[in-house]
Amino acid sequence: MKMKELDCSHWYLDVEMDYGSDLEYMMSSDLLKFFIQTAVKTMFGEVAASLPVDILKFNEERKAIVKVPSENYAKLRAALTMCSAVKLFDEVYPFVFTVKQASSCLLSLAGPQRIIT
């Protein structure tokens, strides 16, 4: 019997952010999305920055769950890995993304306890 293959149309990333206390603005999911798009734009240019990215979960503990189409996963992961600073209103702030986990199945990010924190 052949097993049914899952449709891997999206990838999910468990991302941690480190930005110290230098950031003068309250972090929000919208600001995080802007920073992600800025990182992609810096590395791959204006056209790549328009790739669809969804912030599924965000908390003030500097963690987020990010959803991206499969065809853009490699670009997003590379841009997040290489990002060391972001520019906001002509100020440059140190900002580092750490991808803790990545999977084509959202539930697998929860680990064995199946709880997404």
C-alpha positions as CSV (number, residue, x, y, z in Angstrom):
1,M,0.0,0.0,0.0
2,K,1.4,3.4,-1.0
3,M,1.3,6.1,1.6
4,K,-0.3,9.4,0.8
5,E,2.2,12.2,0.3
6,L,1.6,15.5,2.0
7,D,1.3,18.7,0.0
8,C,4.3,20.8,1.1
9,S,3.1,24.1,-0.3
10,H,4.4,26.1,2.7
11,W,7.3,26.0,5.2
12,Y,7.1,27.1,8.8
13,L,10.0,28.5,10.7
14,D,10.3,28.9,14.5
15,V,12.4,32.1,14.7
16,E,14.0,33.8,17.7
17,M,15.1,37.5,17.5
18,D,17.9,39.2,19.3
19,Y,17.9,43.0,19.2
20,G,19.2,44.0,22.6
21,S,17.8,47.1,24.2
22,D,18.9,49.5,21.4
23,L,15.6,49.2,19.5
24,E,13.6,52.3,20.4
25,Y,10.3,51.0,19.1
26,M,7.9,48.5,20.5
27,M,8.3,45.2,18.6
28,S,5.1,44.0,16.9
29,S,4.2,41.5,14.3
30,D,3.9,44.2,11.7
31,L,7.4,45.6,12.6
32,L,8.8,42.0,12.5
33,K,7.3,41.5,9.0
34,F,8.9,44.7,7.9
35,F,12.3,43.6,9.3
36,I,12.0,40.2,7.5
37,Q,11.2,41.9,4.2
38,T,14.1,44.3,4.7
39,A,16.5,41.4,5.3
40,V,15.3,39.7,2.1
41,K,15.5,43.0,0.2
42,T,19.1,43.6,1.4
43,M,20.2,40.2,0.2
44,F,18.1,39.5,-2.9
45,G,16.8,42.8,-4.1
46,E,13.5,44.6,-4.5
47,V,11.6,41.9,-6.4
48,A,12.4,39.2,-3.9
49,A,11.3,41.4,-1.0
50,S,7.7,41.1,-2.2
51,L,7.6,37.4,-1.4
52,P,4.6,36.4,0.7
53,V,5.5,36.0,4.4
54,D,2.9,35.5,7.2
55,I,3.6,35.9,10.9
56,L,1.4,33.2,12.4
57,K,2.5,33.7,16.0
58,F,4.4,36.5,17.7
59,N,5.2,37.2,21.3
60,E,7.2,39.7,23.2
61,E,9.6,37.0,24.3
62,R,11.3,37.5,21.0
63,K,9.8,34.4,19.3
64,A,7.7,34.0,16.2
65,I,6.3,31.4,13.9
66,V,6.7,32.4,10.2
67,K,5.0,30.9,7.2
68,V,6.5,31.1,3.7
69,P,5.7,29.4,0.4
70,S,8.0,26.4,-0.3
71,E,9.5,28.0,-3.4
72,N,10.7,31.0,-1.3
73,Y,11.9,29.0,1.7
74,A,15.6,29.0,0.8
75,K,15.7,32.7,0.1
76,L,14.0,33.6,3.4
77,R,16.2,31.2,5.4
78,A,19.4,32.6,3.8
79,A,18.3,36.2,4.4
80,L,17.4,35.6,8.1
81,T,20.7,33.8,8.6
82,M,22.8,36.6,7.1
83,C,20.9,39.5,8.7
84,S,23.0,41.3,11.4
85,A,21.2,44.7,11.4
86,V,18.1,46.5,10.2
87,K,17.5,50.0,9.2
88,L,14.4,51.9,10.5
89,F,13.9,55.6,9.9
90,D,17.5,56.2,9.0
91,E,18.8,54.5,12.1
92,V,20.6,51.2,12.0
93,Y,19.9,48.7,14.8
94,P,21.7,45.4,15.5
95,F,19.2,42.6,14.9
96,V,19.8,38.9,14.6
97,F,17.4,36.2,13.6
98,T,17.9,32.6,14.7
99,V,15.9,29.9,13.1
100,K,15.4,27.3,15.8
101,Q,13.3,24.9,13.7
102,A,11.9,24.7,10.2
103,S,9.4,22.2,8.8
104,S,6.8,21.8,6.1
105,C,4.4,20.6,8.8
106,L,3.4,23.2,11.4
107,L,2.6,20.6,14.0
108,S,6.2,19.3,14.0
109,L,7.4,22.6,15.3
110,A,5.6,21.8,18.6
111,G,8.0,18.9,19.3
112,P,7.0,15.8,21.2
113,Q,4.7,17.6,23.6
114,R,2.7,19.1,20.6
115,I,2.4,22.5,22.3
116,I,3.5,25.6,20.4
117,T,4.8,28.1,23.0
